[in-house]
Amino acid sequence: MQAQRSDLTDHEARLNMSASDLKAQHFNYWIEAPAKINLTLDIKGKRPDGYHELETMMHQITLVDRIGFRRGGQGIRLNTDSPDIPADEQNLAYKAARLLFEKFNLQEGIQIFIEKNIPVGAGLAGGSTDAAAVLTGINRLFDLGLEEKQLLELGGGLGSDVPFCLLGGTALGRGRGEILTPIKNGPKLTIVLVKPDFQISTSEVYSDFRMDRVKKFPDNEAFISAWQSCDIISVSRQLNNVLESVSIQWHPRIADIKEQLCELGALNALMSGSGPSVFGIFTRYEIARQAWAHIKQQYPQTYLVSTYKKGEKYD
């Protein structure tokens, strides 16, 4: 796109585009990139490489970014409708595209557009899911023939959450989160998700984590049993995230949001990842909708979502 004023960068001009402008750009191939929540998160210890050994239940939800593609031109051009993410080499989605372009020596260029709906810095794998969508999209558009195992290996080199975002669904993650075991036949969750108006550094949370501060650790075997039995009550009881021992100490509002969700009818509530997003699980949609409407007055980035199913369309 040409800048609308001489003092506008290409990225700034892109942010001012309307929906009709987007259609005019002919991004006619789109992939959904769903957010991820952690239903459990346990830390088993420190690894020799400096990372923490994790064991976490991950789950995709119907809060989705949309990634548009158009072949043509030269090189990689990335644009977005969000002022909160970079539109250059700093973006993990751009790095994903560059990885495939260099690996396969692709000559024809590509234009990529990120329609950003997942809040940034929220503990919801927003950057990782965009990168996963770019790997998938370029693999299909350029007919690279990469199979799932190969994509997972490439994704793991980009970031710990990228392999799960490629795999999707619900899975137990080990290692840095990239060693995945799919967990099938679970319930469809109704969720109210709240992103408070601050961000938390994931690296700083992990650096400050201490085992002796954790009062209760997740029981992932019990969680998987409840999940595969579609026992929503038992699933809710097994929600547990050891990183709350750090993030809540720094930001007590996280605990306040959890309490508020439960007071409004959630079976249980939990912080996702290193935070600060908090989600509550509800048994009835109408109760969840009322809770969403109430909390949204205080926290504008509040979402009424559910379990993401591939092949379904979400606005």
Legacy VTK file of the C-alpha trace (Angstrom):
# vtk DataFile Version 3.0
C-alpha trace
ASCII
DATASET POLYDATA
POINTS 315 float
0.000 0.000 0.000
1.170 3.568 -0.709
1.365 5.909 2.261
-1.625 8.208 2.471
0.584 11.161 3.556
4.285 11.673 3.011
4.912 11.648 6.772
3.201 8.275 7.265
5.268 5.109 7.307
3.896 2.071 5.481
3.049 0.530 8.866
1.265 3.673 10.107
-0.728 3.918 6.894
-1.716 0.275 7.242
-3.087 0.941 10.716
-5.432 3.556 9.233
-6.935 1.171 6.694
-10.636 0.398 6.754
-12.183 -3.032 6.207
-12.869 -2.132 2.573
-9.212 -1.146 2.144
-8.242 -4.590 3.419
-10.449 -6.310 0.866
-8.955 -4.138 -1.847
-5.530 -5.514 -0.968
-6.766 -8.997 -1.973
-5.556 -10.904 1.055
-7.695 -13.735 -0.226
-6.148 -16.530 1.832
-6.733 -16.345 5.580
-5.810 -18.588 8.496
-7.189 -18.344 12.023
-4.642 -18.189 14.834
-6.361 -19.073 18.142
-5.151 -18.014 21.582
-3.953 -20.534 24.147
-4.681 -20.810 27.861
-2.892 -22.972 30.420
-5.377 -25.096 32.365
-2.518 -26.295 34.549
1.103 -25.216 34.763
3.720 -27.025 36.843
7.471 -26.496 37.069
9.552 -29.580 37.704
12.922 -27.873 38.062
15.667 -25.978 36.244
17.220 -27.433 33.092
20.940 -27.402 32.197
20.136 -25.009 29.308
18.751 -22.440 31.746
15.081 -23.019 30.917
12.570 -24.487 33.366
11.230 -28.009 32.944
7.465 -27.638 32.505
4.413 -29.849 32.619
1.360 -27.955 31.460
-2.106 -28.583 30.046
-2.678 -26.233 27.113
-5.989 -25.474 25.439
-7.029 -23.374 22.434
-9.918 -20.917 22.718
-12.088 -18.948 20.304
-10.205 -15.670 20.697
-8.429 -15.623 17.335
-6.105 -13.482 15.273
-6.591 -13.746 11.510
-3.576 -13.935 9.237
-4.002 -12.910 5.593
-1.626 -13.912 2.786
-0.961 -12.797 -0.777
1.818 -14.108 -2.967
3.737 -11.653 -5.105
6.321 -8.918 -5.027
9.733 -9.389 -3.547
10.725 -10.627 -0.124
8.499 -10.564 2.970
6.160 -7.695 3.753
4.338 -7.846 7.085
1.595 -5.440 8.144
-0.916 -5.331 10.963
-3.891 -3.379 12.245
-2.385 -3.212 15.762
-0.061 -0.454 17.023
1.059 -2.798 19.810
3.124 -5.230 17.730
6.073 -4.650 15.387
5.652 -5.096 11.640
9.256 -6.026 10.940
11.980 -8.521 11.831
11.168 -8.191 15.544
7.823 -9.938 14.998
7.865 -13.709 15.530
5.532 -14.152 12.543
8.072 -12.382 10.337
10.800 -14.661 11.712
8.644 -17.677 10.830
8.289 -16.455 7.250
12.001 -15.734 6.954
12.824 -19.220 8.273
10.897 -20.871 5.419
12.100 -18.411 2.779
15.725 -19.102 3.680
15.268 -22.858 4.111
13.604 -23.275 0.706
15.275 -20.352 -1.091
11.897 -18.965 -2.118
12.155 -16.348 -4.850
8.606 -15.040 -5.110
7.645 -12.619 -2.365
4.721 -12.669 0.045
2.573 -10.097 1.808
1.239 -11.005 5.240
-1.387 -9.159 7.253
-2.071 -9.766 10.962
-5.568 -8.856 12.118
-4.832 -8.653 15.844
-7.579 -9.635 18.281
-5.564 -11.419 20.983
-4.290 -8.859 23.508
-0.534 -8.363 23.590
1.563 -9.415 26.587
-1.326 -11.362 28.031
0.049 -14.885 28.580
-2.099 -16.179 25.698
0.605 -17.095 23.136
-0.518 -14.357 20.741
2.857 -14.040 19.027
3.399 -17.783 18.906
0.017 -18.519 17.339
0.637 -15.905 14.630
3.997 -17.511 13.871
2.374 -20.949 13.696
-0.231 -19.640 11.252
2.506 -18.159 9.051
4.385 -21.477 8.959
1.153 -23.241 7.994
0.134 -20.626 5.440
3.444 -20.443 3.603
3.744 -24.233 3.602
0.376 -24.428 1.830
0.705 -21.431 -0.476
4.124 -22.427 -1.793
3.364 -26.153 -1.752
6.459 -26.903 0.347
5.199 -30.328 1.384
6.193 -30.031 5.039
4.424 -32.592 7.224
3.227 -31.953 10.773
6.354 -33.398 12.409
8.605 -31.154 10.327
6.504 -28.071 11.077
6.612 -28.861 14.802
10.404 -29.106 14.699
10.697 -25.789 12.875
8.206 -24.183 15.248
10.151 -25.362 18.288
13.155 -23.438 17.038
11.109 -20.241 16.988
9.531 -20.471 20.432
8.317 -22.877 23.102
4.595 -22.272 22.439
4.766 -22.447 18.635
4.580 -26.273 18.389
1.374 -26.380 20.451
-0.136 -23.593 18.355
0.602 -25.715 15.289
-0.827 -28.877 16.838
-3.877 -27.211 18.385
-6.660 -28.630 20.493
-5.719 -29.680 24.020
-2.344 -31.142 24.881
0.017 -31.919 27.741
3.278 -30.080 27.177
6.589 -31.132 28.700
10.160 -29.906 28.368
9.938 -26.205 27.560
6.351 -26.935 26.503
7.304 -28.239 23.061
7.097 -31.989 23.855
3.404 -32.585 23.244
0.897 -35.302 24.030
-2.554 -34.583 22.533
-5.433 -35.088 24.977
-8.647 -36.076 23.213
-12.362 -36.298 24.038
-12.652 -33.421 26.462
-15.561 -31.097 27.252
-16.306 -27.868 25.422
-15.563 -25.083 27.881
-17.436 -21.815 28.301
-14.966 -19.192 29.489
-14.795 -15.566 30.535
-11.275 -14.259 29.943
-10.031 -11.041 31.532
-6.873 -9.158 30.525
-6.117 -6.397 33.062
-4.459 -3.183 31.912
-0.864 -4.172 32.629
1.700 -6.615 31.284
4.063 -9.020 33.006
7.515 -10.083 31.825
7.536 -13.859 31.376
11.306 -14.071 31.828
11.166 -12.072 35.069
8.388 -14.286 36.463
10.393 -17.437 35.797
13.517 -15.836 37.248
11.682 -15.022 40.486
9.969 -18.418 40.797
10.796 -20.449 43.921
9.487 -23.948 44.611
9.177 -23.293 48.344
6.599 -20.538 47.727
4.155 -22.924 46.047
1.432 -24.231 48.354
-0.107 -26.719 45.922
1.187 -28.306 42.723
-0.970 -29.479 39.778
-2.035 -33.112 39.498
-2.011 -33.548 35.739
-2.969 -37.218 35.883
-6.131 -36.307 37.788
-6.774 -33.473 35.339
-6.477 -35.739 32.293
-8.788 -38.313 33.879
-11.413 -35.644 34.567
-10.933 -34.161 31.089
-11.407 -37.424 29.237
-14.488 -38.158 31.371
-15.877 -34.716 30.363
-16.359 -34.038 34.082
-16.444 -30.244 34.060
-16.707 -30.022 37.858
-13.578 -32.119 38.413
-11.757 -30.337 35.583
-12.422 -27.015 37.293
-11.163 -28.334 40.623
-7.876 -29.352 39.006
-7.039 -25.884 37.630
-3.639 -24.927 39.052
-0.763 -22.680 37.995
2.388 -22.493 40.132
3.415 -19.168 38.542
0.585 -17.494 40.409
2.929 -17.638 43.413
5.007 -14.957 41.664
2.567 -12.940 39.571
-0.092 -12.514 42.252
2.542 -11.329 44.703
3.530 -8.642 42.202
-0.023 -7.829 41.103
-2.736 -8.635 43.683
-5.384 -7.570 41.152
-4.936 -10.992 39.538
-6.276 -12.606 42.714
-9.078 -10.026 42.833
-10.165 -10.917 39.293
-10.130 -14.625 40.128
-12.328 -13.985 43.154
-14.666 -11.756 41.164
-15.142 -14.394 38.461
-16.030 -17.008 41.074
-18.462 -14.641 42.774
-20.140 -14.157 39.373
-20.682 -17.884 38.901
-17.430 -19.420 37.640
-16.698 -22.917 38.902
-13.080 -21.859 39.276
-10.670 -19.285 37.870
-6.968 -19.328 37.025
-4.205 -17.143 35.671
-2.967 -18.265 32.242
0.772 -18.718 31.706
2.831 -16.090 33.500
-0.164 -13.741 33.397
-1.691 -11.370 33.694
-4.782 -12.811 31.933
-7.268 -14.686 34.120
-10.031 -17.015 32.948
-13.053 -18.512 34.646
-14.915 -21.671 33.608
-18.726 -21.595 33.641
-21.337 -24.329 33.345
-23.953 -22.155 31.613
-23.517 -19.714 28.753
-26.065 -17.234 30.105
-24.294 -16.970 33.462
-20.996 -16.497 31.652
-22.506 -13.802 29.431
-23.766 -11.891 32.465
-20.358 -12.168 34.125
-18.666 -10.963 30.938
-20.986 -7.938 30.678
-20.347 -7.048 34.319
-16.536 -7.367 34.338
-16.150 -5.673 30.954
-17.255 -2.407 32.556
-14.124 -2.518 34.714
-11.756 -4.342 32.355
-12.443 -3.486 28.677
-10.312 -6.387 27.444
-12.754 -9.030 28.688
-13.849 -11.814 26.342
-16.603 -14.423 26.287
-15.036 -17.419 24.579
-15.156 -21.198 24.374
-13.117 -24.188 23.244
-11.697 -23.709 19.741
-12.580 -26.373 17.196
-10.740 -26.505 13.877
-13.014 -25.989 10.910
-15.465 -23.744 12.759
-15.469 -20.012 12.076
-15.148 -17.389 14.785
-15.566 -13.621 14.579
LINES 1 316
315 0 1 2 3 4 5 6 7 8 9 10 11 12 13 14 15 16 17 18 19 20 21 22 23 24 25 26 27 28 29 30 31 32 33 34 35 36 37 38 39 40 41 42 43 44 45 46 47 48 49 50 51 52 53 54 55 56 57 58 59 60 61 62 63 64 65 66 67 68 69 70 71 72 73 74 75 76 77 78 79 80 81 82 83 84 85 86 87 88 89 90 91 92 93 94 95 96 97 98 99 100 101 102 103 104 105 106 107 108 109 110 111 112 113 114 115 116 117 118 119 120 121 122 123 124 125 126 127 128 129 130 131 132 133 134 135 136 137 138 139 140 141 142 143 144 145 146 147 148 149 150 151 152 153 154 155 156 157 158 159 160 161 162 163 164 165 166 167 168 169 170 171 172 173 174 175 176 177 178 179 180 181 182 183 184 185 186 187 188 189 190 191 192 193 194 195 196 197 198 199 200 201 202 203 204 205 206 207 208 209 210 211 212 213 214 215 216 217 218 219 220 221 222 223 224 225 226 227 228 229 230 231 232 233 234 235 236 237 238 239 240 241 242 243 244 245 246 247 248 249 250 251 252 253 254 255 256 257 258 259 260 261 262 263 264 265 266 267 268 269 270 271 272 273 274 275 276 277 278 279 280 281 282 283 284 285 286 287 288 289 290 291 292 293 294 295 296 297 298 299 300 301 302 303 304 305 306 307 308 309 310 311 312 313 314
